[in-house]
Amino acid sequence: MSASTDNPRNALVIPVLGRFYAALHDGAETVLRVVAGGFLAIHGSQKITNPFGAAEMVEGLGFYPGALWSLLLACTEFFGGIFIAIGFLTRPAAFAGLFVLLVTVWFHWVTMG
């Protein structure tokens, strides 16, 4: 019995394409990391040019002092996105980015309806 059929969670979606999946596995993870980190860095680049520009917005969300949280937001998005894209400290950068995105989701979906 092969490894993909030992555990139903590891079963391939289309078993005939098993060799194709294996060939793309490492490359697909790299492309996903580079694209996600790149988009986060691009979004953060707008904030890193004026790191205290979002101070009023973050205070409106309840994070005081706004200047500190605005700076942390800009650095997390910009430098965290770069770190994720190049694969340096990927897990800590992704963990920090997770909190930024969770606050974003909370603000846009829950607070604003």
C-alpha positions in Angstrom: 0.0 0.0 0.0 1.4 3.4 -0.9 1.9 6.3 1.4 -0.9 8.3 -0.3 -3.5 5.6 0.5 -2.4 4.7 4.0 -4.2 7.7 5.4 -7.3 9.1 3.7 -6.1 12.7 4.5 -3.0 12.0 2.3 -5.1 10.6 -0.6 -4.5 12.4 -3.9 -7.3 14.4 -5.4 -6.6 12.8 -8.8 -4.5 9.7 -8.2 -3.4 9.5 -11.9 -1.6 12.8 -11.5 0.5 11.6 -8.6 3.9 12.0 -10.5 2.8 15.5 -11.6 1.9 16.5 -8.1 5.3 15.2 -6.8 7.2 17.1 -9.5 5.4 20.4 -8.7 5.4 20.1 -4.9 8.5 22.1 -4.0 8.2 24.6 -6.8 4.5 25.3 -6.0 5.3 26.0 -2.3 8.1 28.4 -3.3 5.9 30.2 -5.8 3.1 30.5 -3.2 5.5 31.9 -0.6 7.1 34.4 -3.0 3.7 35.6 -4.3 2.1 35.9 -0.8 5.2 37.7 0.6 5.5 39.9 -2.4 1.9 41.1 -2.1 2.3 41.7 1.6 5.5 43.7 1.0 3.9 45.7 -1.8 0.9 46.6 0.4 3.3 47.5 3.2 5.5 49.6 0.9 2.7 52.2 0.9 2.8 52.3 4.7 6.6 52.2 5.1 7.1 55.5 3.2 5.0 57.2 5.9 5.1 54.8 8.9 3.1 57.1 11.2 0.4 57.9 8.6 -1.9 55.2 9.9 -1.8 56.3 13.5 -5.3 57.8 13.4 -6.7 54.7 11.8 -5.2 52.3 14.4 -6.3 54.5 17.2 -9.8 54.3 15.7 -9.5 50.5 16.1 -8.6 50.9 19.7 -4.9 50.5 19.6 -3.1 53.2 21.6 -0.6 54.8 21.2 -1.4 55.0 17.5 2.1 56.1 16.4 3.6 52.9 17.9 1.1 50.6 16.4 1.2 52.4 13.0 5.0 51.9 12.9 4.7 48.2 13.9 2.0 47.7 11.2 4.2 49.3 8.5 7.2 47.2 9.5 5.3 44.0 9.8 3.7 44.3 6.4 6.8 45.5 4.6 9.7 43.7 6.2 7.6 40.6 7.1 6.5 40.4 3.5 10.1 40.5 2.3 11.1 37.9 4.8 8.3 35.6 3.7 9.2 36.1 0.0 12.9 35.3 0.5 12.3 32.5 3.0 14.1 34.2 5.9 12.5 33.8 9.3 9.4 32.7 7.5 7.4 31.3 10.4 7.9 34.3 12.8 7.2 36.7 9.9 4.1 34.8 8.9 2.9 34.6 12.5 3.3 38.4 12.8 1.5 38.9 9.5 -1.3 36.6 10.8 -2.1 39.1 13.6 -2.1 42.0 11.1 -4.5 40.2 8.8 -6.8 39.0 11.7 -7.2 42.6 12.9 -7.9 43.6 9.3 -10.6 40.9 8.9 -12.1 41.9 12.2 -12.2 45.5 11.3 -13.6 45.1 7.8 -16.1 42.2 8.4 -17.2 42.5 12.0 -16.8 46.2 12.8 -17.9 47.6 9.5 -20.5 44.9 8.8 
